[in-house]
Amino acid sequence: MNIPLNIDWQQILLHWMNLAILTGGLYFLLFKPVKQFMDKRAAHYQALEDQAAAKLKEAEELKAAYQAKLDGAEEEIHQARAKAQAAVQQSVEEQMAQARQIAAKAQAEAEHSRERILKDSQRELRELAAEAVKKLTARPNADPFDEFLNLAEGGGNPHEKR
């Protein structure tokens, strides 16, 4: 058979077979191992991404938990501060009550001391007056008023004339 343009079908068929063998050989020798390597690499990076996402989620949950604890701590601090202020206020009120009691007691003692001093001074005045009356009545020739004045001024002998 004579084919125009000198085309040899046998050569074309052999070239196609060589191409198929070369493609098959390259597929098994290069493409398949490279594809497996790329798949492993993609899986590795996907696992890293999944781990990073899980850690990020865990960190966000931990952050939320710490924020909740922080809010709880702030509330506890606020409550403790309020409790301390209430205790201080109660202590101040108790001290004020004690101060009022002490002041009332001191005022009562001062009043008692004042009354006692008044009674003592009145008693002493009566005694002095009685003594002066005795001395004045014991001397019949002296002027009682002058002698009383001399005694009251702390003078010496009532018979001395100034």
ChimeraX attribute file (.defattr): number of C-alpha atoms within 10 A of each C-alpha:
attribute: neighborCount
match mode: 1-to-1
recipient: residues
	/A:1	3
	/A:2	7
	/A:3	8
	/A:4	7
	/A:5	6
	/A:6	7
	/A:7	10
	/A:8	11
	/A:9	10
	/A:10	9
	/A:11	10
	/A:12	11
	/A:13	11
	/A:14	11
	/A:15	12
	/A:16	12
	/A:17	12
	/A:18	12
	/A:19	12
	/A:20	12
	/A:21	12
	/A:22	12
	/A:23	14
	/A:24	13
	/A:25	12
	/A:26	12
	/A:27	14
	/A:28	12
	/A:29	11
	/A:30	12
	/A:31	14
	/A:32	12
	/A:33	12
	/A:34	13
	/A:35	12
	/A:36	11
	/A:37	12
	/A:38	12
	/A:39	12
	/A:40	12
	/A:41	12
	/A:42	12
	/A:43	12
	/A:44	12
	/A:45	12
	/A:46	12
	/A:47	12
	/A:48	12
	/A:49	12
	/A:50	12
	/A:51	12
	/A:52	12
	/A:53	12
	/A:54	12
	/A:55	12
	/A:56	12
	/A:57	12
	/A:58	12
	/A:59	12
	/A:60	12
	/A:61	12
	/A:62	12
	/A:63	12
	/A:64	12
	/A:65	12
	/A:66	12
	/A:67	12
	/A:68	12
	/A:69	12
	/A:70	12
	/A:71	12
	/A:72	12
	/A:73	12
	/A:74	12
	/A:75	12
	/A:76	12
	/A:77	12
	/A:78	12
	/A:79	12
	/A:80	12
	/A:81	12
	/A:82	12
	/A:83	12
	/A:84	12
	/A:85	12
	/A:86	12
	/A:87	12
	/A:88	12
	/A:89	12
	/A:90	12
	/A:91	12
	/A:92	12
	/A:93	12
	/A:94	12
	/A:95	12
	/A:96	12
	/A:97	12
	/A:98	12
	/A:99	12
	/A:100	12
	/A:101	12
	/A:102	12
	/A:103	12
	/A:104	12
	/A:105	12
	/A:106	12
	/A:107	12
	/A:108	12
	/A:109	12
	/A:110	12
	/A:111	12
	/A:112	12
	/A:113	12
	/A:114	12
	/A:115	12
	/A:116	12
	/A:117	12
	/A:118	12
	/A:119	12
	/A:120	12
	/A:121	12
	/A:122	12
	/A:123	12
	/A:124	12
	/A:125	12
	/A:126	12
	/A:127	12
	/A:128	14
	/A:129	15
	/A:130	12
	/A:131	13
	/A:132	18
	/A:133	14
	/A:134	11
	/A:135	16
	/A:136	20
	/A:137	13
	/A:138	10
	/A:139	13
	/A:140	9
	/A:141	9
	/A:142	13
	/A:143	13
	/A:144	17
	/A:145	10
	/A:146	14
	/A:147	22
	/A:148	18
	/A:149	13
	/A:150	17
	/A:151	19
	/A:152	12
	/A:153	9
	/A:154	9
	/A:155	12
	/A:156	10
	/A:157	10
	/A:158	18
	/A:159	13
	/A:160	9
	/A:161	7
	/A:162	3
